Amino acid sequence: MSWGDVVAILQGAVTTLTLSAIGILLGLPIGLGLALIRWSRLPLASPLVAVYVSLLRATPLVTLLLLLFFALPNVGIPVGPIEAGVISLTMNTSAFNCEVWRAALMDFPKDQLEAAQSMGMRRGLRFRRIVLPQLVKVSLPGLINEMSLLIKVTPVLAVVGVVDVTRAAVRIGAESYEPLPPFFVAIAIYLPIVFALVSLQRFVERRHAGGAFA
Amino acid sequence: MHDFGVVWGQRGLLFSGLANTVVLSVVSAVCALALGALLAPLLMARAKAPAFAARSFVDAMRCTPFLLFAYIVYYGLPSLGINFDNWQAGLAALVLYNTAYMAEILRGAWAVQPVQPIEAAHAFGFSGFRLFRRIVLPPLLLSAGPVLGNQTIQIVKDSAFLTIIALPELTHAASSIQSRFYVPFAAFISAVLLYWLLCLVVEAGVAAVGRMAEARR
């Protein structure tokens, strides 16, 4: 394995990280939106979201990715590997994020809402000033956990041909007949990223717990 | 609708894929739980060396994507002279990877268990493995039930990754139906619904264990 090969894997890492970041950035607000639909008990929409979330949480990302990659062009939506990858990551992570947001919404103290209402705050203002700041604080550890899970499933994108870390490593391994070194380089890229997220999650949890006792 | 007819015509293939997914997941979950139960005491051991080794293994696995790990086991280990067929490689990867998660789950549940029953067991002359098996493990399994159930669902979903090493599980079956008859939507939606069904079964099982734990209290 040459330095050029390491560079190729690092270029794959840029793709992996970009797609992960897009998935995370899209998945956070969509998950919140879904959670709000469940929370507000919108007729029709709320049970639909419940089914969507349950289904998505049970679906392996490979299966979802293959479904989108092969079936969307069939119904006239042309998608390449990258688009299919981003859509599947976003759908997957938004379903898990929805559950994290929803759990926090369920625990939200009602008296605060009533107090804000009695102060004459309207719905939007109430949500922005009272609910959201506390919601973010409570949900943060769960959301970071979901981010680390998302990063860990990204090698799946290689299955449909996205040239990410894993695909670069597989190609180099196949060309050099030495599969182990490129795979270890790939793992050496993932390890610190996931470990940083897991440590961040622990840090946030501890600070949160500390705040509760203080 | 015609496409679903095609998939129904290939139901034998789909159901054998489902059966393989179930076998893989159940065998892996049981083996990983057993090995995890052996590893968990090491994580909590007072001796530094074994605790460090166990902690390193668990953390490494928890930071590694399963797909990369499966690639290493299947493509990498043969170059070290260890040869597998795809079933052995897939099972070994699933079991080893999830052993780390199971051990961590059991350790987490163990850390919050009350110490009095264990002290009482000491007083009654229990020690070592017998103490662990009779006194420590049963309440641990009951209280960790929901998390262990989640991990089992994770194993079902991880087993889908093994399609990349051509293991004939559910996703692989759906893939081959779609490539033969070009019915992508029907083939993969059928697989997704079957995965959903599996998860609902696991969740029902967890709920049953939860009721059992409640009755024991």
Interface residues (C-beta under 8 A of the other chain):
Chain A: S54 L55 R57 A58 T59 P60 L61 V62 T63 L64 L66 L67 F70 A71 N74 V75 I151 K152 V153 T154 P155 V156 A158 V159 T166 A169 V170 G173 Y177 E178 P179 L180 F183 A186 I187 Y190 L191 V194 F195 V198
Chain B: D59 A60 R62 C63 T64 P65 F66 L67 L68 Y71 I72 Y75 G76 S79 L80 I153 V156 K157 D158 S159 A160 F161 T163 I164 L170 T171 A174 S175 Q178 P184 F185 F188 I189 A191 V192 Y195 W196 L198 C199 L200
